[in-house]
Amino acid sequence: MSGGAKNWIKPPQLAAEHRGRKPGQIPLYSAALFGEVDLYQVTHHGGNINNDPALLRSLRPTVAVMINGPRKGGHPDTVKWLRETPSFKALYQLHRNVQTTAEQNAPDEFIANLDEQPDDAHMIMVSVDAAKRAFTVTNARTKESRSYQFK
């Protein structure tokens, strides 16, 4: 991410470090390596292996974006753990997980593609305003944007 966001972690950094571990086995040194984050791209399509509750609590994300498919990723554990993170304000999903309940997904206004077929290919977009120390997340389907301050 560019434009002045202070902390941005790319999922491969975490996935390579924690590959093969089960929830609860991710070491706490991750927070020391990366610090707190404002925007977290949920790892591994929102699966429940790399998105560990201890990791999420230590990174303290404000907003998360999940690049999942209607039948791939978006695990209910991951959604639950994000919501339980004290700093957490919003989850944006690329697709509604059609295999889980409405409560196990982000609210509709935060999901880019609600229907499995046809996939309208709507996006979740993020822009950064370094001067205002904020980033804005836009759901292309709803054309609604919300801004969040950097920590």
N, C-alpha and C positions, 0 to 999 in steps of 0.2 A: 504494500500500500504506500502511496506517496502523498505528498502534500502536508506533511507535518504531524501525522498521527504518531503519538509517542511510542506505542508498543504494538507490534503486529506480529503474530506468530503464524507461520504457515504450517498446515497440518503435517507435511512430511517431516518437519523437525520433531514433532511429537510422536508420530507413528513409528519412525525408525527407532526412536529411543525406547519405546514401550511395546514393540511388536511381540506378540505371544503372551503378554501378561494378562491376567484376569482382573476384573474390577477389584480395587482395593490393594493391588500389587504395584501400583505406579509409585515410584519413590518421590518423597517430598522435595527433593532437590530441584525439581522442575521449576518451582517458584523462584528459587535463588538464581537459576539460569536465565529465566525469562522475565521475571517481575510480573506485575499486574498488567492486565490488558483491558483495553476499552472495547474492542471488537474482536470476537473469537469466531473463527471459521471452524465449526464443529467438525471433528476429524472422522474419517472413514464413513462418510455418508450418514453420520448420526448413530453408528453402531454403539453397543454398550461395552466394548472392550477397551478402546482407547480414550473414551470420554469418562474418565473415572471421577467420582465425587470428590476425592481428596485433591486431585489435580484442579478441578473446577473451583473448589474453595480457595486454593492457593493462588490461582491466576486471577480470581475475582473479576470475571468478565462482566461488563455492563450490558452488552448486546451480543447475541450469537446469531450466526447465519448458518443454516444447515442445508447443504447441497445434497438432498436426498431424491429418490425417485418415489413414485406412488407405491411401489412394492419393494423398494431397496432402501434400507437404512431407516432413519427416523424411529429408532427403538424407543419404546415407552420409558425404559430406565433412563435413557439419556435426557429425555424431556423432563422427567421427574427431577433428576439431579440438577439440571440447569435451574429449574424453578426453585429448588431448595438452596441455591447459592445466594447468600445474603446480598451481594452487590448487583444481582441480576435484575434487569428491567424488561427485556424483550427478546423473544425468539422469532426469527424469520425463517420460513421453510420454503424451499423451491417447489416442493409438491406436498399435498396432503398425503399422509400415509393411509392408504385405503384399508389396511389390515388392522388398524387400531381404532379406538374410539375418538370422538371429537375432543374429549378431555385429554387425550394422549397426544394431541397435535397442538400446534400454535393456534390462536384464534384465527378465524377465516381472513380477517383484514391483514394478517401477517403471512399469509400463504400465497405464493405467486400463481400456482396452478392447482385449482380445486378438484378438477375432474381428471380421472385416469386417461380417458379417451374422449375426444381428441385432446392431445397435449398441445396447448396453445403456445408453449415455449415462452411464457412470461418470465421475466428475470427479477431478481432482487439486486438493486444497484446501491452502491455506497459512494458518497463523495465526501471530501474533507475540506473544511475551511479552517486553515491553520490560524488565520488572523482572529477568528472567533473562538478558537480552541474547541471546535465541535466537528462532529461528523453527522451526515444525514443518510438515512436508509430509505430507499424508495421501493415500493412494491409496484412493478410495472403493470400488473393486472388492475389494481385499484387506482393507480396514479397518486396514491397517498404517500406523503413523506413525513418522517419524524426525525427530529434532530436530538442529539445527545451530546452533552459536554464531555470533554476529556477529563480524566481524573487529575 
